[in-house]
């Protein structure tokens, strides 16, 4: 059976299908729970959450499902830039703040990821799975997870990153192909040098690591899942496909933008956050492409946070971050559980089960 392997046995789930942990508003407790209730692994994207919100969200998911689910956290290095560069990065955004009738005060740039504290919350709440993006957590964190029976999943964009994740003792690795929407997970080398497509990345990784490989990037339906399994992946992680479901917390304008987009409408940009990410290009990404300097993540993310939020409030998609993968032409407005079962039926048919 295609849906029974080391990964599904390790996580105690029926199907090797993971709903990607899209940080921010998209991954609601309802979305994660629906996927888990359907037999997959629902995920909460908690990278931007406060410690209290992590706990509250986990408890909401637990009220909606008794099946396994996971939480994704960011591994972030602090960044420091000169006052002159910070002022330059702030001033270049002034026309957009004026357009949205916002004040021109410098936002709070303090960023404390509280990674260790968030991990403690997951331990206290008995969350079965914790995944990480943007890097590898400390050995102390990984040992705590292991000691408490929590499975640790890393995210990589190259075979070398996957090997590093295996070497520190993590249980599985998500291989993020260049087709994937949202932020690039690269942590060794430059993101622009790590744009390997899913179909090339997965089998090469399978040949070089022994932990389960999870394919991600451009997978939107049963055809993509079946292809990933044939390439050696033991599971798939799907983001954009679930972004337009009813349970997704993405604003309606965002969902419409994805449904209206084609495969050539996305771009890799640092415009909104200072870190490379794939999204639908708009006036903001085109403007920032012409700028000589963009502050690094998470500084740029803080500088644009108010603009992105107010743009959403004013239904201005030209100034919103519209993260999306290249498979967006396959997106549909549908319930999460209905989409999940549709994918399962398609894989059953394709793999002759």
C-alpha positions in Angstrom: 0.0 0.0 0.0 1.4 3.4 -1.0 0.2 5.0 2.2 2.1 2.6 4.6 5.8 3.2 5.1 8.3 4.1 7.8 7.0 7.7 7.9 3.4 6.9 8.5 4.3 4.3 11.1 6.7 6.8 12.8 4.0 9.5 13.0 1.0 7.1 13.4 -0.9 8.7 10.6 -2.9 7.0 7.9 -1.7 8.9 4.9 1.8 10.4 4.1 0.3 13.8 3.3 1.3 16.9 5.3 -0.4 20.3 5.1 2.5 22.8 5.0 2.9 25.1 8.0 2.3 28.4 6.3 3.3 31.0 8.9 0.9 33.8 9.7 -2.8 33.7 9.0 -3.3 30.8 6.6 -2.8 27.8 8.9 -5.7 28.1 11.3 -6.5 25.5 14.0 -9.4 24.4 11.8 -7.2 23.8 8.8 -4.7 21.7 10.7 -7.4 19.8 12.5 -9.3 19.0 9.3 -6.2 17.5 7.7 -5.3 15.5 10.8 -8.9 14.2 11.1 -8.8 13.1 7.4 -5.7 11.0 8.1 -2.8 13.3 7.2 -0.6 15.5 9.3 -2.0 19.0 10.0 0.6 21.6 10.8 0.6 25.0 12.6 2.9 27.6 11.2 4.0 29.3 14.5 7.1 31.0 13.4 5.7 34.5 14.0 3.6 33.6 17.0 4.2 34.8 20.6 4.7 32.1 23.2 1.2 32.6 24.5 -0.3 32.3 21.0 1.6 29.1 20.4 0.0 27.6 23.5 -3.4 28.9 22.7 -3.3 27.7 19.1 -2.1 24.2 20.1 -4.9 23.9 22.6 -7.4 25.0 20.0 -6.2 22.3 17.6 -6.4 19.7 20.4 -10.0 20.6 20.9 -10.7 19.9 17.3 -8.7 16.6 16.7 -7.4 13.7 18.7 -5.1 12.7 15.9 -1.4 13.7 15.5 -0.5 17.2 14.3 2.6 19.3 14.4 4.0 22.8 14.9 6.6 24.6 12.8 9.1 27.0 14.3 11.8 29.3 12.9 15.5 29.1 13.6 16.5 32.7 13.2 19.8 34.5 13.6 19.7 38.1 14.8 20.7 40.7 12.3 22.3 44.1 12.8 22.7 46.9 10.3 24.0 50.4 10.5 21.7 53.3 11.4 22.2 54.8 7.9 21.2 51.6 6.2 18.2 51.2 8.5 17.1 54.7 7.7 17.5 54.1 4.0 15.4 50.9 4.2 12.7 52.8 6.2 12.6 55.9 3.9 12.2 53.9 0.7 8.9 52.6 2.0 7.5 56.1 2.7 5.4 56.3 -0.5 3.5 53.1 0.4 2.9 54.3 4.0 1.5 57.6 2.5 -0.6 55.7 0.0 -2.2 53.7 2.8 -2.6 56.8 5.1 -0.2 55.3 7.7 2.0 57.3 10.1 5.7 57.5 9.3 7.0 56.4 12.6 9.7 53.7 12.8 8.1 50.4 13.8 9.3 48.3 16.7 12.2 46.3 15.3 12.8 44.1 18.4 12.7 40.4 17.4 12.9 37.7 20.0 12.1 34.3 18.5 11.7 32.7 21.9 12.6 29.4 20.3 13.6 27.6 23.5 10.4 28.7 25.3 8.2 27.7 22.4 9.7 24.3 22.4 9.0 24.0 26.2 5.3 24.8 25.4 5.2 22.0 22.8 6.7 19.6 25.4 4.2 20.7 28.0 1.3 20.3 25.6 2.5 16.9 24.3 2.6 18.0 20.6 3.7 14.9 18.6 5.7 16.7 15.9 7.9 19.8 15.7 9.4 20.9 12.4 12.0 23.7 11.9 12.7 26.1 9.0 15.7 28.4 8.2 18.2 26.3 10.1 19.0 23.6 12.6 18.2 24.1 16.3 20.7 23.5 19.1 21.5 20.0 20.3 19.9 21.0 23.6 16.6 21.6 21.9 16.8 18.4 19.8 17.7 16.4 22.9 14.7 17.8 24.8 12.4 16.9 21.9 13.8 13.4 21.7 13.7 12.8 25.5 10.0 13.8 25.4 9.1 11.6 22.4 8.5 14.5 20.0 9.6 13.9 16.4 11.8 16.5 14.9 11.6 17.4 11.2 14.1 19.7 9.4 13.7 21.6 6.1 16.3 21.7 3.4 16.8 22.9 -0.2 20.0 20.9 -1.0 21.3 17.4 -0.4 24.1 18.9 1.8 21.5 20.6 4.0 19.6 17.3 4.2 22.7 15.5 5.3 23.4 18.1 7.9 19.8 17.6 9.3 20.3 13.8 9.4 23.8 14.2 11.1 22.3 16.1 14.1 19.7 13.3 14.7 16.5 14.7 13.3 13.9 12.2 12.3 12.9 13.3 8.8 13.6 16.1 6.3 11.3 18.2 4.1 13.0 18.8 0.7 11.8 22.2 -0.6 12.0 22.4 -4.3 12.3 25.7 -6.1 8.6 25.5 -7.1 7.5 26.0 -3.5 5.7 29.1 -2.4 6.8 31.2 0.6 10.2 31.6 2.1 13.2 29.6 1.0 14.5 27.4 3.7 18.1 27.6 2.7 20.6 27.7 5.6 23.9 26.6 3.9 25.1 28.9 1.2 23.0 31.3 -0.8 19.3 30.9 -1.6 19.9 31.8 -5.2 22.3 28.9 -5.5 19.8 26.4 -4.1 16.9 26.7 -6.6 16.8 22.9 -7.4 13.4 21.7 -8.7 11.5 19.1 -6.7 11.8 16.3 -9.3 15.6 16.6 -9.3 16.0 17.3 -5.6 14.0 14.4 -4.1 15.7 11.3 -5.7 19.2 12.7 -5.1 18.4 13.3 -1.5 16.9 9.8 -1.1 20.2 8.4 -2.3 22.2 10.2 0.3 20.2 10.1 3.5 18.6 7.3 5.4 15.9 9.3 7.2 12.4 9.7 5.5 12.4 12.3 2.8 9.3 14.6 2.4 8.8 16.2 -1.0 7.6 19.8 -1.2 7.2 22.3 -4.0 4.7 22.4 -6.8 2.7 19.4 -5.5 -1.0 20.2 -5.9 -2.9 17.0 -6.5 -2.7 13.2 -6.6 -0.4 13.3 -9.7 2.2 15.3 -7.9 1.9 13.0 -4.8 2.3 9.8 -6.9 5.3 11.3 -8.7 7.0 12.2 -5.4 6.4 8.7 -4.0 7.8 7.1 -7.2 10.9 9.3 -6.8 11.5 7.8 -3.3 9.8 10.3 -1.0 7.9 8.8 1.9 5.6 11.8 2.2 4.6 15.0 0.6 4.1 18.5 2.1 1.5 20.7 0.3 1.1 24.4 1.0 -0.5 26.3 -1.9 -3.1 23.5 -2.5 -4.4 24.1 1.0 -4.1 27.9 0.9 -7.4 28.4 -1.0 -9.4 26.0 1.2 -12.3 27.3 3.2 -10.5 26.6 6.4 -7.4 28.6 5.4 -7.1 32.0 7.2 -5.7 33.7 4.1 -7.7 36.9 3.3 -10.3 36.4 0.5 -8.4 38.8 -1.8 -5.3 36.6 -1.3 -7.1 33.5 -2.3 -8.6 35.2 -5.3 -5.1 36.3 -6.4 -3.9 32.7 -6.3 -7.0 31.4 -8.1 -6.4 34.0 -10.9 -2.7 33.4 -11.2 -0.7 31.3 -13.7 2.5 29.3 -13.3 4.6 32.2 -14.6 3.1 34.9 -12.3 5.3 34.2 -9.3 8.7 35.6 -8.5 11.5 35.0 -5.9 11.7 38.2 -4.0 13.2 39.7 -0.8 10.9 42.7 -1.0 8.6 42.0 1.9 10.9 40.2 4.4 14.5 40.5 3.4 14.7 36.8 2.8 14.1 35.1 -0.5 10.5 33.9 -0.9 8.2 32.9 -3.8 5.0 34.8 -4.3 2.8 36.4 -6.9 4.5 39.5 -8.2 2.8 42.9 -7.8 3.6 46.6 -7.8 5.4 46.3 -4.5 7.7 43.5 -5.6 8.4 45.2 -8.9 9.3 48.5 -7.1 11.6 46.8 -4.6 13.4 44.9 -7.4 14.8 48.2 -8.5 16.2 49.1 -5.1 19.9 48.8 -4.4 19.5 47.8 -0.8 16.9 45.8 1.2 17.5 45.2 4.9 17.9 41.5 5.9 15.4 39.3 7.6 13.8 39.9 10.1 14.4 43.7 9.9 12.7 44.2 6.5 9.9 41.9 7.7 9.3 44.3 10.6 9.6 47.4 8.4 6.9 46.1 6.0 4.6 44.4 8.5 2.3 47.4 8.9 2.2 48.0 5.2 1.2 44.4 4.5 -1.5 44.5 7.2 -3.0 47.7 6.2 -3.0 46.7 2.5 -5.0 43.7 3.4 -7.4 45.8 5.4 -7.8 48.1 2.4 -8.1 45.2 -0.1 -5.0 46.4 -1.9 -3.4 43.3 -3.3 -0.6 45.3 -5.0 1.0 45.9 -1.6 0.3 42.5 0.0 2.7 39.5 0.3 1.0 36.9 -1.8 3.1 33.8 -1.2 2.3 31.1 -3.7 4.0 28.1 -5.4 4.2 27.6 -9.2 1.4 25.1 -9.2 -1.2 27.9 -8.6 -3.1 27.2 -11.8 -4.2 23.9 -10.1 -5.7 25.7 -7.1 -9.4 25.3 -6.2 -11.7 26.8 -3.6 -12.7 23.7 -1.7 -13.0 22.3 1.8 -9.7 21.0 3.3 -11.1 17.5 4.0 -12.8 17.3 0.6 -9.5 18.2 -1.0 -7.6 15.7 1.1 -9.9 12.8 0.1 -9.8 13.9 -3.5 -6.0 13.7 -3.5 -6.1 10.2 -1.8 -8.5 8.9 -4.5 -6.3 10.2 -7.2 -3.2 8.5 -5.8 -5.1 5.3 -5.3 -6.1 5.3 -9.0 -2.6 6.2 -10.2 -0.8 3.6 -8.2 -3.3 0.9 -8.9 -4.6 0.4 -5.4 
